[in-house]
Amino acid sequence: MHSLPEKVQNWIGKVVITEKDVITVEKGLWQNYCAAIEDGNALYWDSDIAKEYIDGLIAPPGMLPSWVASNEWEPTQKKRNRPMELHFLLKEALDLELGIVAGIKFKYYEPVRPGDKITSEQKLISVSKIMETKLGPGRKWNIEVIYTNQNKDLVGLQSVRMLAYTKDK
């Protein structure tokens, strides 16, 4: 449990999980989200106003991860990745049963627009040595998620810091 398995060592610095064309970006979906949180930003609602500022409607940046989140069920029943699948693969490979998000940072680039198909790539940046935490023995890791549209334009970068651990018994 103390040394890093070769499989995990080989993941560091590489894209391990790719999610592609999961959900087509649609105005109705983001407007449901905006209605739920009462976000009246005209760039999400009013085509005429949005054209004045940024050449048309855009999706709220905070929804970026949702465009690559698989449904839990679909008629085709293909195997679906869990959200942040790389995190779960690391927990399994390192035999750590519990995990928490320690921090998330986003950087946004090109706006996401209606009809876009977003791809995400989960890259393992680093994994710590085994450490004692107040929750039990565990490790920290950093995952970078790169989001691009169908034109390969960078639309966002997400940096996620995680802690996974096993309860002391």
Phi and psi in degrees as a GROMACS rama.xvg file:
@    title "Ramachandran Plot"
@    xaxis  label "Phi"
@    yaxis  label "Psi"
@TYPE xy
-84.9691  -37.3518  HIS-2
-86.3487  155.332  SER-3
-83.7635  122.473  LEU-4
-57.5152  148.464  PRO-5
-57.2279  -39.3102  GLU-6
-57.1305  -44.3156  LYS-7
-70.0777  -40.6069  VAL-8
-56.4775  -38.9727  GLN-9
-70.8499  -20.8513  ASN-10
-77.482  -27.1141  TRP-11
-60.6029  128.002  ILE-12
82.3722  4.48698  GLY-13
-122.246  153.901  LYS-14
-74.427  124.945  VAL-15
-106.396  -36.1401  VAL-16
-126.441  133.405  ILE-17
-123.788  131.122  THR-18
-115.111  127.355  GLU-19
-136.035  135.974  LYS-20
52.3032  42.8164  ASP-21
-75.353  -51.3298  VAL-22
-134.294  131.385  ILE-23
-75.6104  132.597  THR-24
-64.3682  124.789  VAL-25
-132.686  137.882  GLU-26
-57.0568  -43.1381  LYS-27
-60.1119  -37.1601  GLY-28
-67.911  -45.6351  LEU-29
-73.0648  -28.6561  TRP-30
-71.15  -31.14  GLN-31
-61.4355  -43.5147  ASN-32
-61.476  -48.6467  TYR-33
-61.8424  -38.7708  CYS-34
-64.5775  -39.105  ALA-35
-64.7355  -33.4951  ALA-36
-105.183  5.64363  ILE-37
56.7505  49.0342  GLU-38
-99.1292  107.266  ASP-39
-97.014  21.0928  GLY-40
-55.8002  120.83  ASN-41
-60.6938  -24.401  ALA-42
-65.0113  -20.2318  LEU-43
-97.0895  -16.0361  TYR-44
-118.482  -37.2068  TRP-45
-117.228  107.143  ASP-46
-58.2057  -41.4587  SER-47
-63.8043  -46.0954  ASP-48
-65.7397  -43.3765  ILE-49
-61.6547  -35.7728  ALA-50
-64.8336  -31.7382  LYS-51
-65.656  -32.7049  GLU-52
-102.51  -43.9212  TYR-53
-141.164  29.8425  ILE-54
64.3092  34.6907  ASP-55
122.456  171.574  GLY-56
-58.9262  147.287  LEU-57
-131.053  158.945  ILE-58
-85.2875  149.574  ALA-59
-59.2402  130.781  PRO-60
-55.7962  -35.5277  PRO-61
-61.8694  -14.6244  GLY-62
-87.3748  -3.18244  MET-63
-46.9358  -49.5165  LEU-64
-63.5505  -23.8872  PRO-65
-70.2085  -21.9933  SER-66
-75.5573  -7.04467  TRP-67
-123.884  15.0603  VAL-68
-90.4497  118.435  ALA-69
-68.6254  146.127  SER-70
-67.7031  149.995  ASN-71
-69.7834  -26.2054  GLU-72
-141.915  138.843  TRP-73
-145.096  154.784  GLU-74
-57.7932  -30.1517  PRO-75
-72.974  -20.3813  THR-76
53.9081  33.4002  GLN-77
-65.0036  155.204  LYS-78
-62.63  131.962  LYS-79
-111.334  141.144  ARG-80
-76.7255  147.84  ASN-81
-77.2941  153.163  ARG-82
-55.6712  135.614  PRO-83
55.0419  51.2255  MET-84
-52.9475  -36.6531  GLU-85
-59.5119  -37.9633  LEU-86
-59.2033  -45.0983  HIS-87
-68.0377  -37.4277  PHE-88
-62.5193  -39.6915  LEU-89
-65.4189  -45.6277  LEU-90
-56.7937  -42.8686  LYS-91
-67.5416  -46.1195  GLU-92
-64.7753  -30.0751  ALA-93
-102.424  5.74179  LEU-94
54.5538  49.1514  ASP-95
-117.816  117.552  LEU-96
-79.5892  -27.545  GLU-97
-121.73  152.192  LEU-98
-151.562  149.85  GLY-99
-136.78  153.219  ILE-100
-84.3726  124.391  VAL-101
-94.5313  -20.4538  ALA-102
179.604  149.233  GLY-103
-136.885  136.194  ILE-104
-129.652  141.613  LYS-105
-121.045  146.505  PHE-106
-128.231  132.482  LYS-107
-110.559  144.18  TYR-108
-123.009  -110.159  TYR-109
-66.2335  139.576  GLU-110
-67.7472  150.014  PRO-111
-89.0056  133.241  VAL-112
-124.963  162.651  ARG-113
-55.3847  136.102  PRO-114
90.6477  -12.9105  GLY-115
-63.2667  149.915  ASP-116
-119.993  118.429  LYS-117
-97.863  138.894  ILE-118
-114.713  138.985  THR-119
-122.221  144.636  SER-120
-125.468  123.907  GLU-121
-97.5548  117.134  GLN-122
-114.568  130.382  LYS-123
-80.7831  121.579  LEU-124
-92.4242  -45.8292  ILE-125
-160.15  157.444  SER-126
-137.537  130.73  VAL-127
-79.2754  168.853  SER-128
-70.0686  162.965  LYS-129
-61.1152  138.32  ILE-130
-140.9  157.173  MET-131
-88.3355  129.988  GLU-132
-121.435  171.121  THR-133
-65.1406  -19.0699  LYS-134
-91.4378  -18.3756  LEU-135
136.911  178.31  GLY-136
-66.0692  140.259  PRO-137
-166.352  -170.688  GLY-138
-140.36  154.954  ARG-139
-107.223  150.384  LYS-140
-148.131  159.56  TRP-141
-120.361  132.511  ASN-142
-122.796  135.047  ILE-143
-107.941  133.889  GLU-144
-114.328  122.758  VAL-145
-103.724  122.986  ILE-146
-108.836  128.696  TYR-147
-131.233  158.861  THR-148
-95.5172  -176.234  ASN-149
-62.8698  -18.6723  GLN-150
-91.7474  5.21296  ASN-151
72.0249  13.8996  LYS-152
-73.9608  136.03  ASP-153
-69.8261  122.34  LEU-154
-108.768  -20.8357  VAL-155
-173.306  156.556  GLY-156
-127.48  134.694  LEU-157
-123.065  130.225  GLN-158
-112.603  122.673  SER-159
-121.624  124.426  VAL-160
-102.081  129.031  ARG-161
-123.929  155.92  MET-162
-128.979  127.835  LEU-163
-122.717  146.237  ALA-164
-156.264  168.445  TYR-165
-120.821  133.921  THR-166
-63.9938  140.385  LYS-167
-64.1824  139.497  ASP-168
